[in-house]
């Protein structure tokens, strides 16, 4: 792995497979043990820096660090010096003075993780940057699909909902295609990004396309990112055309959702509670995959340092 995980594009397919194999082999069953902890990152320090509200991602990263036996510090923007006007740069410089090993950041602005990586020696993991990307969500989604389907080459996925404002969609389109999956985007035209054809996915404006896919991936309407612009005629009309229920699915199809879910908007309550969805499996996968990411980012960096050191010694000897 690279020093930082800022985008799913930072990883090759082989690196993605390696992380997922580590999650499957070393961490997936940890939650079922009496002692749910391993000493892998004992003595390491992880700072979770969240500028946006979160339940699944923040809890998952915190628990992942603690189960690896690291010291975990949670910094929430609304209860830190950020609320007093401190800049992102000064916040990171302050935190870097504590010599953390990993900084996990969620921020409303695209590019914030890459920005802070310039001002810290720590490994930086992007936990979501505005509409930019969410690479760890993509990895846990792929992990969940592998557990359900095995080989993913040729698997057909429809991503349905507010794609324009979704960092999950951007990461998943790239990550799914890298794994050999076929992606179709389903949304009203106003909720698709400009230049969507360059993303390498098919586009549909109706749920009819669900008949031809294996997996339905639902996204919520991200009203907090819409601002004052009205992008759909009405929420009622959107629900009528794009809310997915069990009647839209064919036998064997599975539904994923990154959460939080809005029952009755993008997913009907009956489907949200049914065996057709893998939502809780995604949550379980998130813990194992994030443990694997933090483990690999530390271990791979140490291995690179050891290799560089050995080469330096050999060069002197020669």
C-alpha positions in Angstrom: 0.0 0.0 0.0 0.9 3.6 -0.4 1.7 5.7 2.7 -1.9 7.1 2.6 -5.3 5.8 1.5 -6.9 8.9 -0.1 -8.8 7.4 -3.0 -9.8 4.0 -4.3 -7.6 4.9 -7.2 -4.6 4.6 -4.9 -5.0 0.8 -4.9 -4.5 -1.7 -7.6 -6.8 -4.7 -7.9 -4.1 -6.8 -6.4 -3.7 -4.5 -3.4 -7.5 -4.4 -2.9 -7.6 -8.2 -3.0 -4.7 -8.4 -0.5 -6.5 -6.1 2.0 -9.7 -8.1 1.7 -7.9 -11.4 2.2 -6.3 -10.0 5.4 -9.8 -8.9 6.6 -11.2 -12.3 5.8 -8.4 -14.4 7.3 -7.3 -12.4 10.3 -10.2 -10.1 11.5 -13.6 -11.2 10.4 -14.1 -13.8 13.1 -12.6 -11.7 15.9 -16.1 -10.4 16.9 -17.2 -13.9 17.7 -14.3 -14.6 20.1 -14.6 -14.1 23.9 -11.6 -11.8 23.7 -12.2 -9.4 20.9 -8.8 -7.9 20.8 -5.4 -8.6 19.2 -2.1 -6.9 20.1 -1.2 -6.0 16.5 -1.0 -2.2 16.8 -0.2 -2.0 20.5 1.7 1.2 21.2 0.5 2.9 18.1 -1.7 6.0 18.1 -4.7 6.6 15.9 -6.6 9.9 15.7 -10.1 10.0 14.3 -10.8 13.5 13.0 -14.4 13.9 12.0 -15.8 17.2 10.7 -19.1 15.6 9.8 -21.7 13.6 11.7 -21.3 9.9 11.4 -22.5 6.7 13.2 -21.3 3.7 11.2 -18.0 5.0 9.9 -16.8 6.8 13.1 -17.8 3.8 15.3 -16.3 1.4 13.0 -12.9 3.1 12.8 -12.8 3.7 16.6 -13.7 0.1 17.3 -11.2 -1.2 14.7 -8.4 0.8 16.3 -9.2 -0.4 19.8 -9.5 -4.0 18.7 -6.0 -3.7 17.2 -4.9 -2.5 20.7 -4.0 1.0 19.5 -4.5 4.2 21.5 -7.5 5.9 19.8 -8.2 9.6 20.1 -11.5 10.9 18.8 -11.7 14.5 17.7 -15.1 15.9 16.7 -15.1 19.3 15.0 -18.0 20.7 17.0 -16.2 20.0 20.3 -12.7 21.1 19.3 -10.8 24.3 18.6 -12.3 24.2 15.1 -15.5 25.6 16.7 -13.3 28.6 17.7 -12.2 29.2 14.2 -9.0 27.1 14.0 -8.0 26.2 10.4 -7.7 22.6 9.2 -4.0 23.2 8.7 -3.4 24.4 12.2 -5.5 21.6 13.6 -3.5 19.0 11.8 -0.2 20.6 12.8 -1.3 20.5 16.4 -2.3 16.8 16.2 0.9 15.9 14.3 2.9 17.2 17.3 1.5 14.2 19.2 3.3 11.9 16.7 0.2 9.8 15.7 0.7 6.8 13.5 -2.6 7.2 11.6 -5.1 10.1 11.1 -8.5 9.1 9.9 -10.4 12.1 8.5 -13.9 12.8 7.4 -14.5 16.3 6.0 -17.2 18.1 4.0 -14.7 19.5 1.4 -13.3 17.4 -1.5 -9.5 17.0 -1.2 -9.2 17.6 2.6 -7.5 14.3 3.2 -4.9 15.0 0.5 -4.4 18.5 2.0 -3.7 17.3 5.5 -1.3 14.6 4.2 1.0 17.4 3.3 1.3 18.5 6.9 1.6 15.3 8.9 4.0 12.4 9.0 1.1 10.1 9.9 -0.6 7.8 7.5 -3.9 9.5 6.4 -7.0 7.5 5.7 -9.9 9.2 3.9 -13.2 8.4 5.7 -15.2 10.5 3.3 -14.5 13.9 1.8 -17.5 15.8 0.6 -18.6 14.5 -2.8 -15.1 13.3 -3.5 -14.7 9.7 -2.3 -15.1 7.1 0.4 -12.5 4.3 -0.4 -13.0 2.3 2.8 -16.8 2.0 2.1 -16.0 0.7 -1.4 -13.7 -1.9 0.0 -16.2 -3.1 2.6 -18.9 -3.3 -0.1 -16.7 -5.4 -2.3 -15.9 -7.6 0.7 -19.6 -8.0 1.4 -20.3 -9.0 -2.2 -17.4 -11.5 -2.2 -18.9 -13.2 0.8 -22.3 -13.4 -0.9 -21.3 -14.2 -4.5 -17.7 -15.3 -4.5 -16.2 -14.3 -7.8 -17.2 -10.8 -8.9 -16.1 -10.7 -12.5 -19.1 -10.0 -14.6 -21.4 -9.3 -11.7 -24.0 -6.6 -12.6 -24.7 -3.8 -10.1 -27.2 -1.0 -10.3 -26.5 2.0 -8.1 -29.8 3.9 -7.5 -30.4 7.3 -6.0 -28.6 10.6 -5.5 -25.5 9.9 -7.4 -24.6 13.5 -7.9 -23.9 14.1 -4.3 -22.6 10.7 -3.3 -18.9 10.1 -2.5 -19.8 6.4 -2.1 -21.0 6.2 -5.7 -17.8 7.8 -7.0 -15.6 5.3 -5.2 -17.8 2.3 -5.9 -18.0 2.9 -9.6 -14.2 2.9 -9.8 -13.7 0.1 -7.4 -16.5 -2.2 -8.8 -15.2 -1.7 -12.3 -11.7 -2.5 -11.2 -13.0 -5.8 -9.8 -14.6 -6.6 -13.2 -18.1 -5.7 -12.3 -20.6 -4.0 -14.7 -22.2 -0.8 -13.2 -25.4 0.9 -14.2 -26.4 4.3 -12.6 -30.1 4.9 -12.0 -31.3 8.4 -11.2 -33.2 11.3 -12.5 -31.0 13.4 -14.9 -30.7 16.2 -12.3 -29.1 13.8 -9.8 -26.4 12.6 -12.1 -23.0 14.3 -12.3 -22.0 16.3 -15.3 -19.9 14.1 -17.7 -21.3 10.9 -16.2 -20.5 9.0 -19.4 -16.8 9.4 -18.6 -17.2 7.2 -15.4 -17.5 4.0 -17.4 -21.0 3.1 -16.2 -24.3 2.8 -18.1 -27.1 5.2 -17.2 -30.8 4.7 -16.8 -33.6 6.9 -15.6 -36.0 4.2 -14.6 -36.1 1.2 -12.3 -36.9 -1.1 -15.2 -33.2 -1.8 -15.5 -33.2 -3.7 -12.2 -34.5 -6.7 -14.1 -31.1 -7.1 -15.7 -28.8 -6.8 -12.7 -27.6 -9.1 -9.8 -27.2 -6.4 -7.1 -29.1 -3.3 -6.3 -27.1 -0.6 -4.4 -29.3 2.1 -2.9 -28.3 5.6 -2.0 -30.2 8.1 0.2 -31.2 11.6 -1.0 -28.4 13.8 0.4 -30.6 16.9 1.1 -27.9 18.5 3.2 -25.7 18.9 0.1 -28.4 20.2 -2.2 -28.3 23.7 -0.8 -31.1 26.0 -2.0 -31.3 24.4 -5.5 -34.4 22.3 -6.2 -33.1 19.3 -8.2 -36.3 17.2 -8.3 -39.9 18.4 -8.8 -40.9 17.0 -5.4 -39.8 14.4 -2.9 -43.2 12.6 -3.4 -42.5 12.3 -7.2 -39.0 11.0 -6.5 -40.3 8.4 -4.1 -42.9 7.3 -6.6 -40.3 6.7 -9.3 -37.2 5.6 -7.4 -38.1 4.1 -4.0 -37.2 0.4 -4.2 -39.3 -2.3 -2.6 -39.4 -6.1 -2.7 -41.7 -5.9 -5.7 -38.9 -4.5 -7.8 -36.6 -7.4 -7.1 -36.3 -10.7 -8.8 -35.3 -14.0 -7.1 -31.7 -14.0 -5.9 -31.0 -10.3 -6.1 -29.5 -8.7 -3.1 -29.7 -5.1 -1.9 -26.9 -3.0 -0.4 -27.0 0.4 1.3 -24.1 2.4 2.9 -26.4 4.0 5.5 -28.0 5.9 7.0 -31.2 4.6 5.4 -34.3 6.7 5.0 -37.2 4.3 5.1 -39.9 5.2 2.6 -37.6 7.4 0.5 -35.0 5.3 -1.3 -36.0 2.0 0.3 -39.4 0.6 1.5 -39.6 -0.5 5.1 -40.4 -4.1 4.2 -37.3 -4.4 2.1 -35.2 -2.7 4.8 -36.2 -5.5 7.2 -36.0 -8.4 4.8 -33.5 -11.1 4.0 -32.9 -9.6 0.5 -30.7 -6.8 2.0 -27.0 -7.1 3.1 -27.0 -3.9 5.2 -26.0 -5.4 8.5 -23.5 -7.6 6.8 -21.9 -4.4 5.4 -21.6 -3.1 8.9 -19.9 -6.2 10.1 -17.6 -6.2 7.0 -16.7 -2.5 7.7 -15.1 -3.4 11.0 -13.0 -6.2 9.6 -11.9 -4.3 6.5 -11.0 -1.2 8.4 -8.9 -3.2 10.8 -7.2 -4.8 7.8 -6.5 -1.4 6.2 -4.9 0.1 9.4 -2.9 -3.1 9.9 -1.6 -3.2 6.3 -0.9 0.5 6.1 1.4 0.2 9.2 3.0 -3.1 8.4 3.6 -2.4 4.7 5.3 0.9 5.6 7.5 -0.9 8.1 8.4 -3.5 5.5 9.4 -0.8 3.0 11.6 0.9 5.6 13.3 -2.4 6.4 13.9 -3.0 2.7 15.3 0.5 2.2 17.5 0.1 5.2 18.8 -3.2 4.0 19.6 -1.8 0.6 21.5 1.1 2.2 23.5 -1.2 4.3 24.3 -3.4 1.3 25.3 -0.3 -0.7 27.8 0.7 2.0 29.1 -2.8 2.1 29.6 -2.9 -1.7 
